[in-house]
């Protein structure tokens, strides 16, 4: 499945926001503060899950158009199978 440029930029923005939280959580875990470190890692996981699975109302028409286009027009790789 190919990702569009917009999807790629969105994932990069998510990574920019999540990486500091992961680093802080890992640092706290390494220093023995397991509660706070684990909480930060859990928050980072929720941030990634929200960015991947929760859609905004403005995303719905684009997602529907991609599904219809994928259903109507098959890529060359799919035609060879």
DAHURA-V605602 format. One record per residue. N is the residue number from 1. RES is the residue in one letter. PSI is psi in degrees with one decimal (none if undefined). OMEGA is omega in whole degrees, 0 to 359 (none if undefined). D_FIRST is the distance of its C-alpha to the first C-alpha in Angstrom with 1 decimal. Layout:
n & res & psi & omega & d_first
N & RES & PSI & OMEGA & D_FIRST
N & RES & PSI & OMEGA & D_FIRST
This chain:
n & res & psi & omega & d_first
1 & X & 126.8 & 182 & 0.0
2 & X & 146.9 & 179 & 3.7
3 & X & 140.4 & 178 & 6.6
4 & X & 169.5 & 179 & 9.8
5 & X & -37.4 & 180 & 13.1
6 & X & -41.2 & 178 & 14.4
7 & X & -41.1 & 181 & 11.9
8 & X & -43.1 & 179 & 12.6
9 & X & -38.6 & 177 & 16.3
10 & X & -40.2 & 178 & 16.3
11 & X & -37.3 & 178 & 15.0
12 & X & -40.1 & 178 & 17.7
13 & X & -39.9 & 177 & 20.3
14 & X & -43.1 & 180 & 19.6
15 & X & -39.5 & 179 & 20.1
16 & X & -35.1 & 180 & 23.2
17 & X & -32.5 & 187 & 24.6
18 & X & -35.2 & 185 & 23.8
19 & X & -45.3 & 178 & 24.9
20 & X & -33.7 & 179 & 28.6
21 & X & -40.8 & 179 & 28.7
22 & X & -43.4 & 180 & 27.3
23 & X & -43.8 & 179 & 29.8
24 & X & -42.5 & 179 & 32.6
25 & X & -43.4 & 179 & 31.8
26 & X & -38.4 & 179 & 31.8
27 & X & -42.8 & 179 & 34.9
28 & X & -38.3 & 176 & 36.7
29 & X & -42.1 & 181 & 35.7
30 & X & -30.1 & 181 & 37.1
31 & X & 0.5 & 175 & 40.3
32 & X & -1.9 & 178 & 40.9
33 & X & 78.7 & 188 & 40.0
34 & X & -34.0 & 181 & 37.6
35 & X & -52.7 & 181 & 37.7
36 & X & -40.9 & 179 & 36.7
37 & X & -44.1 & 177 & 34.3
38 & X & -38.7 & 178 & 32.5
39 & X & -42.8 & 179 & 32.6
40 & X & -39.5 & 178 & 30.9
41 & X & -37.2 & 177 & 28.1
42 & X & -40.8 & 177 & 27.7
43 & X & -41.0 & 178 & 27.6
44 & X & -41.4 & 177 & 24.9
45 & X & -40.9 & 178 & 22.8
46 & X & -38.0 & 179 & 23.4
47 & X & -43.2 & 179 & 22.6
48 & X & -43.6 & 180 & 19.1
49 & X & -42.0 & 179 & 18.7
50 & X & -43.1 & 182 & 20.0
51 & X & -27.2 & 182 & 17.8
52 & X & -38.5 & 192 & 14.6
53 & X & -19.0 & 180 & 16.0
54 & X & 125.2 & 182 & 18.9
55 & X & 143.5 & 175 & 18.4
56 & X & 158.0 & 178 & 21.2
57 & X & -29.9 & 180 & 22.8
58 & X & -16.0 & 179 & 21.9
59 & X & -18.6 & 187 & 18.1
60 & X & -47.8 & 180 & 18.6
61 & X & -39.0 & 178 & 19.1
62 & X & -41.2 & 179 & 16.1
63 & X & -42.3 & 178 & 13.8
64 & X & -41.1 & 179 & 15.8
65 & X & -38.8 & 178 & 15.6
66 & X & -39.7 & 179 & 11.8
67 & X & -42.4 & 179 & 12.0
68 & X & -42.8 & 180 & 14.9
69 & X & -38.8 & 177 & 13.6
70 & X & -29.9 & 179 & 10.6
71 & X & -39.3 & 183 & 13.4
72 & X & -50.4 & 185 & 15.9
73 & X & 118.4 & 179 & 14.3
74 & X & 145.6 & 177 & 12.2
75 & X & 159.8 & 180 & 10.6
76 & X & -33.5 & 179 & 13.0
77 & X & -38.1 & 181 & 11.0
78 & X & -32.4 & 181 & 11.0
79 & X & -30.7 & 182 & 14.7
80 & X & -17.0 & 183 & 15.8
81 & X & none & none & 15.0
